[in-house]
Amino acid sequence: MLIIKIAPLSNGAHNNQTCPEMAVPPGWARVPEDLGTAETLENFPFGEIEVENIGGAPTVTGWTPRPVPEAEPEPAPEEQNARLRAQVTMLREQQAFLEDCLLEMAEEVYA
């Protein structure tokens, strides 16, 4: 069974999951096979949905495809290196802080 999150993401896609028959979680709706599948719905998961309560479960009754956004370009290697250097610096600062905290705690315990 295909289920889809009713609220779309900021890019217009819907979180979705294929799972065995089960109760539909709150905020999600089941997609009946006669409407389509992840493979057959145009531009899935980018689309607008219509949902109705059918048989006590939220059910997608309409699918309007939305354009698939273009992938964002990979950052330049220099930008990636700068980000990594910043992350390493931050981790080293955090490590130093934690080591100081541990030393203070040890001094209190063994004082």
JOHU-V726488 format. One record per backbone hydrogen bond with DSSP energy under -1.0 kcal/mol. NH is the residue of the N-H (numbers start at 0). CO is the residue of the C=O. If there is no record, write none. Layout:
NH:CO ; NH:CO
This chain:
2:16 ; 3:28 ; 4:14 ; 5:26 ; 8:12 ; 11:8 ; 13:44 ; 16:2 ; 18:0 ; 27:24 ; 28:3 ; 29:57 ; 30:1 ; 34:31 ; 35:31 ; 40:36 ; 43:40 ; 45:42 ; 46:11 ; 47:63 ; 49:61 ; 51:58 ; 53:56 ; 56:53 ; 58:51 ; 59:29 ; 60:49 ; 61:49 ; 63:47 ; 65:45 ; 79:75 ; 80:76 ; 81:77 ; 82:78 ; 83:79 ; 84:80 ; 85:81 ; 86:82 ; 87:83 ; 88:84 ; 89:85 ; 90:86 ; 91:87 ; 92:88 ; 93:89 ; 94:90 ; 95:91 ; 96:92 ; 97:93 ; 98:94 ; 99:95 ; 100:96 ; 101:97 ; 102:98 ; 103:99 ; 104:100 ; 105:101 ; 106:102 ; 107:103 ; 108:104 ; 109:105
